Amino acid sequence: METPTRLDRLQSAMRVSRIVLVLVLLALVPLLVFTSAARVWQLYTLSGLMAGLVIVTAVTMYLVQHDHQTRGIALLLVAMMVIVLTMPLLFDGIGVLMGLLTIFVVWQIANATLTSVRAGQAMVVGLLAGIMAVLLDLLDLGTQMVLPNLTALFGVLSFVIILAFGFLILRNYRDYSVRTKLLSVALFIILLIVSTTTVLTGEAIRRTLTEEVGGTLQVLARSQAFAVSELLGRQVTALEALTFSDVLQETAVIQAQQRLEGAIAFSSALDAQWQQAGDDDPLVQDRLNNPAAVTLRQFQERFEANRELFITDQYGGLVAASNRTTDYYQGDEAWWQSAYDNGRGRIYISEPTFDSSSDTFGLIMAVPIYAPDGEVVGVLRSTYALTELLGLLNEGLDLTDSARATLLMGEQELDLTQSVPLVQPTDVDSDLVTLLNQGEAVQAVYRGAVQFMSMASVTTLSHVAAVDELGWQVFLYQTEATALRPLGVQQRLSTLLGVLLAVVGGLIAAYAGNVLSQPIAVLTETAVRVRNGDFEARAKVNSSDETGILAETFNAMTMQLQATLQNLDFRVRERTRALEVAAQIGRRISTILDEGEMITAVVEQTQKAFNYYHVHIYLLDKNKNQLLMASGTGQPGISMRRYGHHINLGEGLVGRAAATNITILASDVTREPRWLPNKWLPETRAELAVPIATEKEVLGVLDVQRTTIGSLTEADANVLQLIANQVAIALQNARQYVLTQQRAERQVLINQIGQQIQNATSIDEALQVAVRELGRALGTDYTQVHLTEELPTNRLHD
């Protein structure tokens, strides 16, 4: 939608002023003829008012030329409405014509020349003036005279005005707002034969509503299917993540190892003991309070829809449970056998059912527990309550009592709109399912009535096979009578328009225009706010038609944009913080001249700032082609230094980084064939080796490690490279400082010895001083000074 600019309104105001001036002059000429012939005060009054309108129009043109179009148009409209309200008091039978003409003209002028707020105000005043003109025409004041010629004149004038403004409307129609376009069209339709358009409009609305209902049901079906699939997918993912718990895996393995011989018979015996035992029985207490059970309850507290959680070993025996189960041995259960799958393991999801053990109506979900070597060592089972699923679906389902949503599960169905969940055989035949699976809404007879129907498959975006293979579908249907109820309302409104004609029709047109354009106006306002940086803005459109769908889509896009910007902002903040940390480390080590102290400060501050599992620095020994561990964090660092931990150049990630002077990143060390495990760091899952190098040589390697796969990224590499560069400079400075200090000390010593020799009074004393001081400086047990006949002149020996 293109909004008229200020320049457009100025140009339209000037055109309107010129058109009004021409029309008034055209009307004034025959009016003066009538006045001179009839010589009645009514015509004199009208002629005076029309002459005054000419003057007002000229003033309006002057104001518009001087950039005051709002004042000018307001003055013109007031003058026109004064004439319109005066004419029914002077002449009989002209009020209806003038009232309708006033409503039309005022609305068109206001929309073409004023801002939306001012135009709305002018339209209301114009509508009231038109209604008042019609009502005044019904009054018998005794001052109204009948002039057929005048009525004919204004009839012709009205036709000319409609043509003139019709041309103006068509010329500027593209620049009008949606509301103005709707109102203009509505006013034109009012002037036509309403009875003819009623049938056509009804049929068009019927088709539109049919498409809207079908589209809405299709969108609802897809959204509900998406909600079901994503909820189940997240649940499966959460359970799979839980199976990676070391506690669960170790507990299942330990129990299976203890019962390797006769495990099934032993579990069956424990099953009988379990069912007869009290809650304080040691067996019950062990299964409910061991570390694995604690882990299950912690998971249950976080995901409350899991009403019951327990794990079994690979033989079906209970290992741990969040709460007491009915049976101890689960190996004879269909869900367990399906999940274990003869040791191959696969995810199991049941149809909605009532679980007596947890007193819950929900889904039984079972996930195999794999050992690190890939062997199935147990099964994790959850009773997933449908409360969250039903709540999510009912929250997004805004249908009337005649509408229903059903979850089809093969030959069974679950009515999602019922307060009490009920699984029953489905009456949706296969032909209808085939038709609905083509992706379009269907209108057909179902359960004794014509229904709008739509269906969508429950499939996940992330392709969770366990959910996608269920073959579930969301089926929506709504009766045609309810869906097309607005059609009857519209037909009654059309009839009312035909009866009440202009006045009531204008009110309805105004109302309809506001109703239809308000969502678009809301979207426009929201879009402007988003463009100006207000990403919290949301379009509040409470409808299920295209504008509602557009609003939902726009809100979703805004949320995605907001999330993207927030994520970008978070990444920028994290990057900024990382750079600040790197700068702080650089400033800190720049003040430390001791190499060992500086390296220790780097590893400790780096580990503390980024919460790495371990940080250490290797220094290159060129003579041995080895990287010696110079400093590391924590007890592992102390142990590695104590045992002289080193890595050969070119070996492992650290050796490769030093040999190639390239940063080596292993986000998953288990998949890195050249990675060297470290017995002091058994939990390492990700490692990053950054060379500490100058432009000419590699001095060492900064190595960091974390315990989570994928937790080290290129962002870490970039930040650590900055730190490594500063460490390289600091190492150079420290070593240069040591060399400089040694040279200075040596020079001081030489100067002292030279001074003492110069202070000697004899050659013998000078030689004795030289021998004594050189021996002390060099730390030798025996020192000799030999005198030669001539001194070397080409070099000086220290």
Secondary structure, 3 states (H helix, E strand, C coil): CCCCCHHHHHHHHHHHHHHHHHHHHHHHHHHHHHHHHHCCHHHHHHHHHHHHHHHHHHHHHHHHHCCCHHHHHHHHHHHHHHHHHHHHHHECCCHHHHHHHHHHHHHHHHHHHCCHHHHHHHHHHHHHHHHHHHHHHCCCCCCCECCHHHHHHHHHHHHHHHHHHHHHHHHHHHHCCHHHHHHHHHHHHHHCCHHHHHHHHHHHHHHHHHHHHHHHHHHHHHHHHHHHHHHHHHHHHHHHHHHCCHHHHHHHHHHHHHCCCCHHHHHHHHHHHHHHCCCCCHHHHHHHHCHHHHHHHHHHHHCCCEEEEEEEECCCEEEEECCCCCCCECCCCHHHHHHHHHHCCCCEECCCEEECCCCEEEEEEEEEEECCCCCEEEEEEEEEECHHHHHHHHHHCCCCCCEEEEEEECCEEEECCCCCCCEEECCCCHHHHHHHCCCCCEEEEECCEEEEEEEEECCCCCCCHHHHCCCCEEEEEEEHHHHCHHHHHHHHHHHHHHHHHHHHHHHHHHHHHHHHHHHHHHHHHHHHHHHCCCCCCCCCCCCCCHHHHHHHHHHHHHHHHHHHHHHHHHHHHHHHHHHHHHHHHHHHHHCCCCHHHHHHHHHHHHHHHHCCCEEEEEEEECCCCEEEEEEECHHHHHHHHHCCCEEECCCHHHHHHHHHCCCEEECCHHHCCCCCCCCCCCCCCEEEEEEEECCCCEEEEEEEEECCCCCCCHHHHHHHHHHHHHHHHHHHHHHHHHHHHHHHHHHHHHHHHHHHHHHCCCHHHHHHHHHHHHHHHHCCCCCCCCCCCCCCCCCCCC
